[in-house]
Amino acid sequence: MLEPRRARSVHARNGADGGRRLRRSIVALLVLGLALAGSVFVAPAPGVAASNGGVIQITTNATGKANLVMSDELVAWQESSHIFIYTPAGGVVDISGAVGGSNQLDQSPQVSGDRVVWWTQANGRSDIYTWAVSDPVIRRASTDSLLYSQDPQISGDRITFMAVLGAPPYQVFTWTPEDGTQQVSTGANSAWPWAKVSGDCIAYLVRDNGMDWSLYSWVAGGAGPVRIASDVVWDSLDLTDMADGRVVGLGLAANSTSFEVITWASGDTTVTRVGAFTAQDHKPRVSGGRIVWEGAASESATGEVDTWSVTDPIVSSVTDDAVLGVSPDISGNRVVWAKSLARTDDPSDPMYPRGFETQLIGTGPVLWTLGASTFDDIPYTDQLAGEVLVSPSRVAFLGWEGDPFNGGVQQVYLYTSPYTLTYTAGAGGTISGTSSQTVDSGGSGTLVTAIPNAGYHFVSWSDAVATAARTDAGVTGNITVTATFAINQNLMPVWRFRNLRNGFHLWSADPSEKANIINTLSATWLLEGVAYNINTSNPLNSSALWRFRNIRGGFYLYTADPGEMTHIKNTLSKTWTLEGVAYNVSRASGAPVWRFRNRRNGTYLYSADPNEVATIVATLKSTWLLEGVAYSLAP
């Protein structure tokens, strides 16, 4: 039995792919007054201020709302016979417009990614429409030949819905932007209710007789519908969810007095019966092979959240007597539910356990991470009016603004867990300010500045922000960035000359010496080019490189080793003359400069070119002895 401890912290929330829907009963819509054509909607501007602790009230108007669904890109709901969406960038928008004229009734939105689908009743018929943020054009998925098109579902760009082709029974159809509308089911019996879709797989039920149903699957590009199981005694409501190729629903147990959770996944040859439970086992949800649902000992008892998975096929209770839950949802390893209220056995009481799903169901939402030892409260204390829904980074729910029994109105709320801002410094610098910050969705961090070390300069942040100082505002996700620094570049060329008479070499970084040699000694010395460049801004290039000239032969020796310099100066002064410091190099790190000594005449050759070094070692080793790395050139 899973019995986590209570906690008051708030964490991030992963979510399901696509939205979750509330029940489709038009009677419920009338009870809620959602068919109030002509009511005025006042859309708040994008970036509505958080009401408390990261919970944002998306809507503020006095019109009822229902059928809330969401994905990570948007939230959608039904209001005043139209479909509305909210995105952080665009705020609240009426997307269904006037597709059916003044008498239209838009209902049952579903979402996946940035695409929304719904069905509209207008002018004596019903049709399926779709719209996407990335394709903001209302498109009709149903055709003129289809009657009573309704109850759409969506996964990616694939839509499935129920419709009558000329005459009953109901059949299942599918639509994609590329392929248009296709018929899925073809049997003489009614396919009902509510087909589910995940990717290119569709699952649906066909009534055999009475309460007996057969489960079918259909895959795009396949041979056609496949019967998975027959004579399954399903609850007359619907399949409740499908995600990641797995569908889940409710069936009557063998005793016909309680329900059991039934599931099937693409590739299975039959259904799996999770087990028989009480009639309160309601609305199973699925994500990644794990199912959650609401269970209780009786209709009037407060709820509990149960879970089962393919890899852990044992039913466990998530909640306990201290934390009771209703209307759970799942995505990945996150589960969310509403804290349940006291219930009565009087169906006329608003607190009756079922009734319409858009009525009062509980209080503040609760988050739980699978395997965690604590529950986390979302900071919302008013009463909820509908299911709690999740997406990879957000939670959405309907809440009552005001007294739900005395003029209160339902509003849409969105919760995003606090985001983490992490700033780190790459090599060559530090961060000034708070390097790890936590902010609510839409909030702002505090100032941080990338400070370069001596000899370095700031380049950019890893997210391409070019200013060293930054204050991230309107945060909608975690930010982890690194400041990049580079060593200051003040390059000094070192030229190499070769003596045309004896093959000796001379290296010089002195422009005056270079000019003098070219202008007055060109018959003796040939400028071979730039041997290498030295970055004089790099503090590592601070070791003196001394130059000695052989008194007898006129060739040169360079050393950055103070010990060698002192030894030559003190003991070999009759052979070598110290001409001074040629330039500064590095003795600590950098690109190596190798020193060769000629075995025949004792002259020296220095090279920073790995190819030249390799050639000398491979082909001229009888003439040149590699003595090792003389010094280095820091970048």
N, C-alpha and C positions, 0 to 999 in steps of 0.2 A: 504494500500500500504506500503510495507516494504521499507524504504528509509534510510539505515544506513549512518552515517557520514563516511568521509574518515579518515583513520589513517595510520601511517607509521610503526607501530609496527609489529613484526613478531611473530606468535604463532605456536603451534604444530598443527598437522593435522591428523585427523582420516580419515580412508579410506574405500573404498568399498571392499567387499569380492571378490577376484579375480581381473583380469585385465579388461581393456576396450580395444576394438579393433578399428582400423581405417578401412576405407573401403577396400574391398577386390579386387578392380578392377585391373586386371593385366595391363590394359592400363596405370593406374596411376603408376604402378611399372616401366613400361618401360619409362614413362616420367621422372621418378626420377632416372633412370639409375641403378636400383637395381639388374638387371639381368646381372651384369658385372662379369661373371664367371672368376675365376682366379685372381681377384684383391687381393692385399696383405693386410692383416689385422694385425695391430700392437696392441696388447692388453696392456693397461696400467696395472701397478702393483696394487694389492689391496691397498686401502687407498689413492686414488688420492687426492692431495691437493685441498681444497675447493677454488673455483674461487672467490667467494665473499659471505660473510655472510651466510655460510651454504649451498650454491649451489655448488655441486660437478659435474665437467665435467667428465663423465664416459668414454667417447670415445674421441680419439684424431686423428684418422686416416681420410683419405680423401675419404672414401667410403660412398655413400648415405645410409640412414637408413629409415625405415618406419615400420608401424604396431607396434607401441610401446604399450606394455601392462605391467602390474605390479601387484604384490601382496606385502604384507609386507616383504616377505622373499626374493624376487628377482625382477629384471626388465628384460624383454625380448623384443627383436625386430628382425626384418628381415633385413639382410644385405648381399650383394653379394650372393644372392640365398641361404643363410644359416640362421639358427636361432642362435642368440647369447643371452646369459644371463649375468647378473651382480649380484653378491652377495658381501656384504662387506667383507666376509671372503675369497672368492675365486677370486674376480676380474672378468674380462671379459672372457667368455669361449664360444667357438663354440660348441654347443651341438648336432647339427644335423649331423655333420661329413659328411661322404660319404655314406649315406644310399641308394642313388640311382645312384651313380656313378658320372661321370664328367658332365652329362647333367641334373642333378637334379635341381629343383627349389622349394625351401622350402619357405612356405609363411603362412600368417595368424596365427601367434602364439597366444595362449591364455594361461592364467595362473590361478592357484588357489593354495594357499599355496606355497609349493615348487615344484609343478608339472607343467610342460609345455606340451602343445599339439599343433601340427601344421599339415599341410598337404603338401605333397611332390608330385610334378609332375616329373616323370622320367620313361624312357623306355616305353613310350606309355600308362602309366596308372598313377593314382593318389591314394595315400594312406595316412592314418592317423597314425602319430607316436607320442609317448609320452615319456617323460624323467622326472625324479625327482631328486632333490638334495639328498634325502634320499634313492633313488633307481636309481642310475646313470647308468641305462642301457636303451638303446633305444628299445622301445617295439612298435610293430605294432598293432593298434587297429582295423584296417580294415582287411578283409580276401580276399583271392584270388578270391572268387566268386563275390565280390563287385567291380563295375566299378565307376570311377569318384568320389571317396570318397573325400569330401572336406568340408570346412567351419566348423571345429570343435569348440565346446564350452565345458567348463569344470567347474565343481563345486565339490570341494573336489577331490575324486578319480573317479568321474563319468564323462565320456565324452559322448557327443552327436555329431553326424555329419550327413551329407547328403550323400547319395550314390545311385547308380542304381544297383539293383539286377538282373543282366543278361540283362534286357531291361528296357527302361523307363516305368513308371515315376520314379522320384526321391522319395526315402523313407527316413525316419528318423531311425537312428540306435544309439545304446548306447553301451558303453564299460566300464567295471570296471576291475581292476586287479583280483578280485575274480570270477566274472561271465563271463568274456570274452565279446564277441560281441553278442548283441541281436537286433532283428528288433523291432522297435516301431510302425511305421505307416504301414498300409496294404492296403489302399484304391487304387482305380484305377486312381484317380487323383493325380497330382503331389503335393507332400509336399514340398513347397518352399516358401520363402527362409529362411535359417538360424534358425533352432530350437534353443531354449534357455533352459538352465538347471539351477536349483537351488536345491541343495540337491539331493533327489531322484525323483524330479518332473521335467518333461520336458513339455514345451509348444511349439507348432508349428502351422503353417498355412497350409491349404490345399486349392489349387485353385479350386473353384467351376466352375466359368465361367467368362470370361473377367477379370474385376478387383475385382470380388467378391471372398471372401475367407471365410473359416470357421476356427475358432480357436479350437484346440484340446489340451487336456492335457493327460499326461501319468505318472503314478506313479509306481515305482519299487515295485513288489509284488502285484500290483493291478490286476483288471480284464482285463485291456487293455485300449486303447485310449478312451477318452470321449470327445464328441463334446460339446464345451462350448457355442459357438455362431456361427450362420451361416449368410451368406450374409453380412459380415462385409466388408466394402469397405476400405481395407487397402492400404496404400502407397505401391508401388511396390518394395520398397527397402527391408525392413525387420523389424522384431521385433528388437527393439534397445537395450534392456537390461533386465536382470532378476536377482533378488537378494532377499534373504529372502522369497522365495516362491511367489514373485510378479513379473509379466512380464509387460513390457510397450512397446508401439509402436506408430506408427502414422497411422491415417486413413484419408481419404478424408471426409471433412465435407459435409453436405447436399447440400451446394451450389456448390460443386465440384471445387471450386476455392481456397479453403484454407484447411488446415489440422486441425485435432483435435488429441489430445493425448488420447489414449485408453489404459486401464489397466485392468488386471485381476490377482487375487490372488488365490492360492490353497484353495479350499473350497468355492469359489464364484460360483454361478450358471450362471452368465452372466458377460459381460464386463461392465466396467464403462467408460463413455465418459466424460473426464475432461472438454472439451469445445472446441469450434471451434476458430481457430486463423489464423494468416496469414501463408503464405507458408514458412516463415522463421522459424517457430516452428520446431526445428530440433534436432534430437538425444536425445530424453528423456532418462534420467538416473534415477535409482531408488535405494533406500537403506532404509530399515526399514519402508517401507510404505510411504516414501516421494519421490516425483518425482521432478526433475528439468529439464529444457530444455531451449533452446534458442528461443526467440521470437522477432519479430520486426514488424514495421508497413508496411514494404515493402521489396522486395528482395534487394534493394540497400541501405536500411537504416542500420545504425549501430545496433548491437544486444542489447538485454536485456536478463537477466536471470529471468525466471519465476519459481514458485514453487507451489506445491499442495501436500496435504497429506491426508491420510485416516481419520485422526483425526481432520484435519483442512481443509475441502474440499472447500477452496476458493482460486482461483488463485491469487497470489500476485507477484508483480515484486520486485525482490531483488535489481537489479541495478536501477540507475536513470540517468538523463541526464549527470551527471558528471562522472559516472563510467559505461561505457557500456561494455557488456561482450559477448563472444561467447564460444561455446564448453564447457558448464559446466559439471561438474562431482560431485558426492555426495557420502559420506560415513558417516553413523551415523549422527551426527549433524554438519558436516563440508561440505561446498560447495566450489568448486574451479572453476575458469574460466580464460580465457585469455582476457585481455583488447583488445577490437576490434579496427581495423584500419578503415580509410575511405574507402568506397566502391564505385564501379562504376557499371554502367549498361552494360558495355562492356564485354561479356563473354570471349573475348580474353585477357583481362587485367588480370595480376596476382592478382590484388586486387579485382577481381570479387568475390562476396560473397560466392559462393559455389565452383565450380570447383572441383579439386581433394582435398581431405581432408588433404593431406600431403603437400599442398602448404602453402604459407604464410597466417597465420590466424590472428595474433595479436602480442601484446607485452606482457611484464611480467605478470606472473600468479598472480591472486588475490585469497585470502582465506577469507572465511566468516564463522563464527559460527552462526548457527541458533539462532535467537533472539538477537544477539549481535548488538550494535549500531555503530560498526565500521567495515570497511574493512581493511585487512592487505595485504600489498604487499610482495611477495616473491622477494628478492633482485636480480632480473635478468632483465636487461634493453634491451637486444637485442631482435630481432624478433623471434617469435616462428614459428615452421614448422609443428606442428601437435597438436593433442589434449593434454590437460593437464589431467594427471591421478593421482589418489590418492590411498593410502593404509592407514592402521591405524596410521602410524607414518611418512609417507613420501609422497612426491609429485615427479612425474617424468614427463618429457616433452622433446620433440625434439626442439632444437633451432638452428638457423643459425649461424655458425661461418664464419664471413665474409659477403660480400654482396650477398644476396640471388639471385640477378639478374646478378651477375658477378663473377662466380667462387666460390661462397660460398658453404659450405658443412654442412650437417645436423649432429649434434652431440647429444648424449644422456646426459641429465642432471638429477641429482637427488638432491632433496632438503629435508633435514630433519630439522625440527624446532629445535632451540636451546634446549639443554637438561638441566635439573636442577639437580645439585648435592647437596644433603642435608645430613649433618653430625650432629648427635646429640649424647649426652653423657648420658649413663644410670647412675643409682645411684652409687656414689663413684668416680666420675671423671668429667673432663671438656674437652672441645675441644680447641686446640690451632690452629689458622689459620682461614680461612674464612669458616664458617660453611654452608653457602648457596652460591652456585656458579652457573653460567650459562655458558655453553660451546657449541660450534657448534658440529655437528656430526663429529666424528673422531678426535675431539680435545682433549685437556688434561686440567684437572683441576690444582689447585695449592695445595701445600703441606698442609695437615692437620695432626695433631697428637693427639692421645687420651692420656690425662694426668691424672693419678690416684691421688686421694686425699691421704692424709696421712693415713696409715693403710690399703690401698687398692692396688691392682695391676691390670693391664690391662689383660683381658682374650682374647678377639677377637672382631672383628666387626661382625655385624649380618649377613653379607654375607660371613662369614668364613675367611675373610682376617685376618691373624694371627699377622701381624706387627702393632704396634701402629701408626707408621707414614705411610701415604699412599698418593700417587699422582695418581689419576685415569687417564689413558691415553687411546686413541683410543675409546672414549666414543660413544656408539651406542644406548643409552637409558637413561632414568632418573635413577638416583641412589639415594636411600634413605636408609641410614644405621645408626645403633646405635652402639656406642662403649659400650661393656660390661665390667664391672669391678667386682672384688670380693674382699672381705676383706681378708687380709693376714691371713693365718692360722698357728698359732704357738700354738698348743694345749697342755695344761697342764692337766694331769689327776688328779682327786680328788678321793681318795680311801675312801671306807666306811668300818669301822670295827664294829663288834657287840660283846659286852662283854658277854662271855658265862655264867657268874654267875648271872648277874642282867638284861641283855638285853639292857644295855645302848649302845649308838652309838657314834662313833668318826669318824670325817671326817678330812682327812689330804691330803695336796698337797705336803708335804715335803718328798722327796724320802728317806732321812736319817731317818726320823721318821718312815716311813713305814718299812724300813729294820730293824730298832731296834725292832719294835713291833713284826714283824714276827720271828726274830731270838731269842728274849729273853722273849717275853710275849705271845707266841702262846698258852699257856695253858689257858690264860685269854681272849685273843682277837682273833676273827675269821675274816679274811679278806673276806668280802662279794663281793668285786670287785670294779670296777670303777663306782662311783656314777654318774659322768658326767665329761665332759672336758671343760676347759675354754680356750678360744682363747685370749692369752695374747697380741696378736698384735692388737686386736680391742681396740681403745682408749676408747670405752664405758665401757670396763671392767677395770675401774680405781678406783672404790670405795673400800675402805678397808672393809674387813670382819673380825671383831674382834671375838676372841674366849675366852670365859670365862669357867672356871672349877668350879663346885660347890664344896666348901671346905668340906661340910659334906657328900654329896652323891657320889662325884667323877664323875658326869655326866657333859655334856658340853652344852653350849648355844652359838649360833653364831648370830651375828647381824651386819647388814650393816648400821643401822640407827645411825648416830652420837648422836642424842638426847638420844636414848635408851642406847647406850654405856656410855655416860656421866652420866646418871642417875644411872646405875648399879655401875659404878666405884665410884661415890661419895657417894651414900647412902646405897649400899648393899655390901660394901667391906668385911664385916665379913662373908658373905655367898658366894660371887663370887670372884674368882681371875682372873684378866685380864692377859691372857697368851701372848697377842699380836695379831698382824694381821696374820690370817691364810693364806689368799690370797686375791686377788682383784676380785671383781664382778661388776655387773652393777646395778645401781639403776634406770636407765632411761628406758631401753627397753631390750627385749630379751626373752628367754625361762624362765618362772617363776620357782622358787624353793619355794615350800610350807613348812610352819612350823606347826607342830602338837605339842601339849602339852599333856602329859599323865595325865589324871584326877586323878589317884591314887597316883603316886609317884612324879609328877612334872617334869619328864624328858622330853627331846625334841627329836623330830624326824624331819629330813629335807628330802624332796624328790623332785627330778626333773622329776620323772617318772609319767606321767598322769595316767597310768593304776594303779600304786601303790596307787596314791592319791585317785582314784575312788574307789578302793577296800577298803581302810581304811575308807573312808567316808560312804560307803554302809554297811560294815559289822562290823566295829570296832569303830563306833562313840560313843559307851558307854564308851570306854576306852580312845580314842584319840579325842581331841578337835582341829579342824582346826582353827588356828589363822590367816591364810591368807598367802599372798606371802611375804616371808622374803627378797628376793632379786631376781635378774634376771641374766641370762647368755647371753650376747650379742654374736651373731654368729661370 
